[in-house]
């Protein structure tokens, strides 16, 4: 009888232990599922069908800056890009000096646009310090991807009352990457201001898809055809990269840059290449080339399919706009403004 009671008590204890364990496991599992469900709902609420998010905590470099020589062993002050060169048959030392000044001025205009200064003021600052962007380029030959030769310039420059970090990368005939933003040395990130700036960017993406699609086509055209300067009958020579920065300002302000602001030369090329952003004109051009074949409608639909990836870097946000090719747009969430662009070469 004693043995039966002992067995019964043992079984009862074991049952109670198993029951208690089961309840703990079930409750824990429910909490995990609740957390996963909340996470999924949060991600769903914060993203749209074509906006994705990423974060890079490490201090890494993306193309083309991943090929910048940190020890500067590849520095060559004799080499510089020639994205403003027009007539190479008359290549003299005097012409080379003029080309350097023309390209410096081209970049001073872009720096002035981002810093709120005039190009003349930027030129004066560099001239007084006896420095030149073209003469400070670091040259790298035989890069594994993209252009065979890449020229780099980076510096922290005092412009007015504020310091700006400037980063420029060029191929022989193109301006691959340009970035000019306020330098905040040693300052801890204001997370609230950062989150507010990021939210503003998402809002712009949702409201300005047509403008961004237009801008994307314009920039890809500049890259693929190396159109650093165009000529307009009314406005004369136009810096296309400077124009792209003004365009980004309009997008951030929620304003239409205006198709008519683009030079006649580029408008003609965009129409010939069937990449005009304005939907009515684009449909007309395509229909002229593909009447009643259904091809025009398919091309218009394909042209409007882009996705955006918001990648948070250590000191700014890189907006990746992805279609058939990838364009990067730099965004300073603290200032809530775009501050440059980056071409990616894909092979």
C-alpha positions as CSV (number, residue, x, y, z in Angstrom):
1,X,0.0,0.0,0.0
2,X,2.8,2.4,0.9
3,X,4.5,1.7,-2.5
4,X,1.2,2.5,-4.3
5,X,0.9,5.8,-2.5
6,X,4.5,6.7,-3.3
7,X,3.9,5.9,-7.0
8,X,0.7,7.9,-7.0
9,X,2.5,10.9,-5.5
10,X,5.4,10.6,-7.9
11,X,3.0,10.6,-10.9
12,X,1.0,13.5,-9.4
13,X,4.2,15.6,-9.0
14,X,5.4,14.8,-12.5
15,X,2.0,15.8,-13.9
16,X,2.1,19.1,-12.1
17,X,5.6,19.8,-13.3
18,X,4.7,19.0,-16.9
19,X,1.6,21.1,-16.7
20,X,3.4,24.0,-15.3
21,X,6.1,23.7,-17.9
22,X,3.5,23.5,-20.7
23,X,1.9,26.7,-19.5
24,X,5.2,28.5,-19.4
25,X,6.1,27.4,-22.9
26,X,2.7,28.3,-24.3
27,X,2.7,31.7,-22.7
28,X,6.3,32.4,-23.9
29,X,5.5,31.3,-27.4
30,X,2.5,33.6,-27.5
31,X,4.6,36.5,-26.4
32,X,7.2,35.8,-29.1
33,X,4.4,35.6,-31.7
34,X,3.0,38.9,-30.5
35,X,6.4,40.5,-30.9
36,X,6.8,39.2,-34.4
37,X,3.3,40.2,-35.3
38,X,3.9,43.7,-34.0
39,X,7.2,43.9,-35.9
40,X,5.6,42.9,-39.1
41,X,2.8,45.4,-38.7
42,X,5.3,48.2,-37.9
43,X,7.3,47.4,-41.1
44,X,4.1,47.2,-43.1
45,X,3.0,50.6,-41.8
46,X,6.3,52.3,-42.4
47,X,6.9,51.1,-46.0
48,X,5.1,51.3,-49.3
49,X,5.2,48.9,-52.2
50,X,8.3,50.5,-53.7
51,X,10.2,52.0,-50.7
52,X,12.6,49.8,-48.7
53,X,14.9,50.5,-45.8
54,X,18.5,49.6,-44.8
55,X,21.1,50.7,-42.3
56,X,24.9,50.6,-42.4
57,X,26.5,51.1,-39.0
58,X,30.1,50.4,-40.1
59,X,32.2,53.1,-41.6
60,X,32.4,51.6,-45.1
61,X,32.7,53.2,-48.5
62,X,30.6,52.6,-51.6
63,X,31.6,52.8,-55.2
64,X,33.6,54.7,-56.3
65,X,35.0,55.7,-52.9
66,X,35.8,52.1,-52.1
67,X,38.8,52.6,-54.4
68,X,40.1,55.7,-52.8
69,X,43.7,55.1,-51.6
70,X,43.7,55.8,-47.9
71,X,47.5,56.1,-47.9
72,X,47.4,58.3,-51.0
73,X,50.2,56.3,-52.7
74,X,48.4,56.8,-56.0
75,X,48.4,60.6,-55.8
76,X,49.4,62.2,-59.1
77,X,49.0,65.9,-59.3
78,X,49.8,65.9,-63.1
79,X,46.7,63.9,-63.9
80,X,43.2,65.4,-63.8
81,X,39.9,64.7,-65.5
82,X,38.8,66.4,-68.7
83,X,35.0,66.5,-68.5
84,X,34.9,70.0,-70.0
85,X,37.3,69.3,-72.9
86,X,35.9,70.3,-76.3
87,X,38.7,70.5,-78.8
88,X,41.5,68.0,-78.1
89,X,43.3,68.8,-81.4
90,X,44.6,72.0,-79.9
91,X,46.1,70.7,-76.7
92,X,48.7,73.1,-75.4
93,X,49.9,74.0,-71.9
94,X,47.9,77.2,-72.1
95,X,44.7,75.2,-73.1
96,X,45.3,72.8,-70.3
97,X,45.5,75.6,-67.8
98,X,42.3,77.1,-69.1
99,X,40.6,73.7,-68.9
100,X,41.6,73.4,-65.3
101,X,40.2,76.8,-64.4
102,X,37.0,76.0,-66.3
103,X,36.5,72.7,-64.4
104,X,37.3,74.4,-61.1
105,X,34.7,77.0,-61.8
106,X,32.2,74.2,-62.8
107,X,32.7,72.7,-59.3
108,X,32.7,76.0,-57.5
109,X,29.2,76.6,-58.8
110,X,28.0,73.3,-57.4
111,X,29.7,73.9,-54.1
112,X,28.2,77.4,-54.0
113,X,24.7,75.9,-54.6
114,X,25.0,73.6,-51.7
115,X,26.6,76.0,-49.3
116,X,24.5,79.1,-50.1
117,X,27.4,81.1,-51.4
118,X,28.1,82.5,-54.8
119,X,30.6,80.8,-57.2
120,X,32.7,83.9,-57.0
121,X,32.9,83.6,-53.2
122,X,33.9,80.0,-53.4
123,X,36.5,80.8,-56.0
124,X,37.9,83.6,-53.8
125,X,38.3,81.2,-50.9
126,X,40.2,78.7,-52.9
127,X,42.3,81.3,-54.6
128,X,43.3,83.0,-51.4
129,X,44.4,79.7,-49.9
130,X,46.4,79.0,-53.1
131,X,44.6,75.7,-53.6
132,X,42.8,74.2,-56.6
133,X,40.5,71.2,-56.8
134,X,42.0,70.1,-60.1
135,X,45.5,70.2,-58.7
136,X,44.5,68.3,-55.5
137,X,43.0,65.3,-57.3
138,X,44.1,61.8,-56.2
139,X,44.3,59.5,-59.3
140,X,43.7,55.8,-59.3
141,X,44.3,53.7,-62.4
142,X,42.9,50.3,-63.4
143,X,40.0,50.2,-61.0
144,X,38.3,46.8,-61.2
145,X,34.8,48.2,-61.9
146,X,33.5,51.2,-63.8
147,X,35.9,53.7,-65.4
148,X,39.5,52.5,-65.7
149,X,40.8,55.8,-64.1
150,X,39.1,57.6,-61.2
151,X,40.1,61.0,-59.8
152,X,39.2,61.8,-56.2
153,X,39.0,65.0,-54.2
154,X,37.9,65.4,-50.6
155,X,38.4,68.1,-48.1
156,X,36.7,70.0,-45.2
157,X,36.4,73.6,-46.2
158,X,35.4,76.7,-44.3
159,X,32.6,78.4,-46.3
160,X,31.3,81.4,-44.5
161,X,30.5,80.6,-40.9
162,X,30.1,76.8,-41.5
163,X,32.5,74.0,-42.4
164,X,31.5,71.7,-45.3
165,X,32.8,68.3,-46.2
166,X,33.3,68.1,-50.0
167,X,33.8,64.8,-51.8
168,X,34.2,64.6,-55.6
169,X,35.0,61.7,-57.9
170,X,35.5,61.9,-61.6
171,X,36.3,59.6,-64.5
172,X,38.2,61.0,-67.5
173,X,35.1,62.4,-69.0
174,X,32.4,62.4,-66.3
175,X,31.6,63.6,-62.8
176,X,30.7,60.3,-61.0
177,X,30.1,61.5,-57.5
178,X,29.5,64.9,-55.9
179,X,28.6,65.5,-52.2
180,X,28.8,68.7,-50.2
181,X,27.2,68.8,-46.7
182,X,27.7,70.5,-43.4
183,X,30.5,69.0,-41.4
184,X,29.6,68.0,-37.8
185,X,32.9,66.9,-36.1
186,X,32.4,64.9,-32.9
187,X,28.8,65.9,-32.6
188,X,26.4,63.2,-31.3
189,X,23.6,62.6,-33.7
190,X,20.3,64.3,-32.7
191,X,18.1,61.2,-33.1
192,X,14.9,63.2,-33.0
193,X,16.0,65.6,-35.8
194,X,17.4,62.6,-37.8
195,X,14.0,60.8,-37.5
196,X,12.1,63.9,-38.5
197,X,14.4,64.4,-41.5
198,X,14.0,60.8,-42.6
199,X,10.2,61.1,-42.3
200,X,10.4,64.2,-44.5
201,X,12.3,62.2,-47.1
202,X,9.7,59.5,-47.1
203,X,7.0,62.1,-47.6
204,X,8.8,63.6,-50.6
205,X,9.1,60.1,-52.2
206,X,5.4,59.5,-51.9
207,X,4.4,62.9,-53.3
208,X,7.0,63.4,-56.0
209,X,7.3,60.1,-57.9
210,X,6.8,61.7,-61.3
211,X,9.4,64.4,-60.6
212,X,11.9,61.8,-59.4
213,X,11.3,59.6,-62.4
214,X,12.0,62.6,-64.6
215,X,15.1,63.4,-62.6
216,X,16.3,59.8,-62.8
217,X,16.0,59.7,-66.6
218,X,17.9,63.0,-66.8
219,X,20.7,61.9,-64.6
220,X,21.1,58.5,-66.3
221,X,21.3,60.3,-69.7
222,X,24.0,62.6,-68.4
223,X,26.0,59.6,-67.2
224,X,25.6,57.4,-70.3
225,X,26.3,60.2,-72.8
226,X,28.8,62.1,-70.7
227,X,26.9,65.4,-71.0
228,X,28.5,67.6,-68.5
229,X,27.7,70.8,-70.4
230,X,25.0,71.5,-73.0
231,X,24.1,74.5,-75.1
232,X,20.8,76.4,-75.1
233,X,20.1,79.0,-77.7
234,X,18.6,81.4,-75.1
235,X,20.7,80.6,-72.0
236,X,24.0,79.7,-73.6
237,X,26.2,77.0,-72.1
238,X,24.6,75.2,-69.2
239,X,26.2,73.1,-66.4
240,X,24.0,70.0,-66.4
241,X,25.3,68.8,-63.0
242,X,24.6,72.2,-61.4
243,X,21.1,72.0,-63.0
244,X,20.6,68.7,-61.4
245,X,21.2,70.2,-57.9
246,X,18.7,73.0,-58.6
247,X,16.3,70.2,-59.6
248,X,16.7,68.4,-56.3
249,X,16.0,71.6,-54.4
250,X,12.7,72.0,-56.3
251,X,11.8,68.3,-55.5
252,X,12.5,68.9,-51.8
253,X,10.3,72.0,-51.8
254,X,7.5,70.1,-53.5
255,X,7.7,72.3,-56.6
256,X,7.8,71.4,-60.3
257,X,11.2,72.0,-61.9
258,X,9.6,72.3,-65.3
259,X,10.3,70.4,-68.4
260,X,11.0,73.7,-70.2
261,X,14.0,74.3,-67.8
262,X,15.9,71.5,-69.5
263,X,18.1,72.6,-72.5
264,X,16.8,72.0,-76.0
265,X,19.7,69.7,-76.6
266,X,18.9,67.4,-73.8
267,X,15.1,67.5,-74.5
268,X,15.8,66.4,-78.1
269,X,18.0,63.5,-76.8
270,X,15.4,62.4,-74.3
271,X,12.7,62.4,-76.9
272,X,14.8,60.4,-79.3
273,X,15.7,57.9,-76.6
274,X,12.0,57.5,-75.6
275,X,12.8,58.5,-72.0
276,X,10.9,61.7,-71.7
277,X,9.4,61.9,-68.2
278,X,6.3,63.9,-69.0
279,X,3.6,61.3,-69.5
280,X,1.6,63.0,-72.3
281,X,4.6,63.9,-74.4
282,X,6.1,60.4,-73.7
283,X,2.9,58.7,-74.9
284,X,2.9,60.9,-78.1
285,X,6.5,60.1,-79.0
286,X,6.0,56.4,-78.3
287,X,2.7,56.2,-80.2
288,X,4.3,57.8,-83.3
289,X,6.8,54.9,-83.3
290,X,4.5,52.1,-82.3
291,X,1.0,52.8,-83.5
292,X,-1.7,50.3,-82.7
293,X,0.9,47.7,-81.7
294,X,0.5,48.0,-78.0
295,X,4.2,48.6,-77.7
296,X,3.8,52.3,-76.6
297,X,1.6,51.5,-73.6
298,X,4.0,48.8,-72.4
299,X,7.0,51.1,-72.6
300,X,5.2,53.9,-70.7
301,X,4.3,51.4,-67.9
302,X,7.9,50.0,-67.8
303,X,9.3,53.5,-67.6
304,X,7.4,54.3,-64.4
305,X,8.5,51.3,-62.4
306,X,11.2,52.4,-59.9
307,X,12.0,51.3,-56.4
308,X,13.6,53.4,-53.7
309,X,16.0,52.2,-50.9
310,X,16.7,54.5,-48.0
311,X,20.1,53.5,-46.6
312,X,21.1,55.2,-43.4
313,X,24.9,55.8,-43.3
314,X,26.8,57.2,-40.3
315,X,26.4,60.9,-41.2
316,X,23.7,61.0,-43.9
317,X,21.2,59.0,-45.9
318,X,21.8,57.5,-49.3
319,X,18.7,57.3,-51.4
320,X,19.1,54.5,-54.0
321,X,16.8,54.9,-56.9
322,X,16.7,51.7,-58.9
323,X,15.4,51.1,-62.4
324,X,17.4,49.4,-65.1
325,X,20.4,51.3,-63.6
326,X,21.0,52.6,-60.1
327,X,21.3,56.2,-59.1
328,X,22.3,57.3,-55.6
329,X,21.1,60.7,-54.1
330,X,22.7,62.0,-50.9
331,X,20.4,63.4,-48.3
332,X,21.2,65.3,-45.1
333,X,18.4,64.5,-42.7
334,X,19.6,67.1,-40.2
335,X,19.2,69.9,-42.7
336,X,16.4,68.2,-44.6
337,X,17.9,68.7,-48.0
338,X,19.6,66.7,-50.8
339,X,23.3,67.3,-51.0
340,X,24.6,65.5,-54.0
341,X,24.5,62.4,-56.1
342,X,26.4,59.2,-56.9
343,X,26.5,57.1,-60.1
344,X,26.9,53.3,-59.7
345,X,28.5,51.3,-62.5
346,X,27.0,47.9,-62.9
347,X,28.5,45.1,-64.9
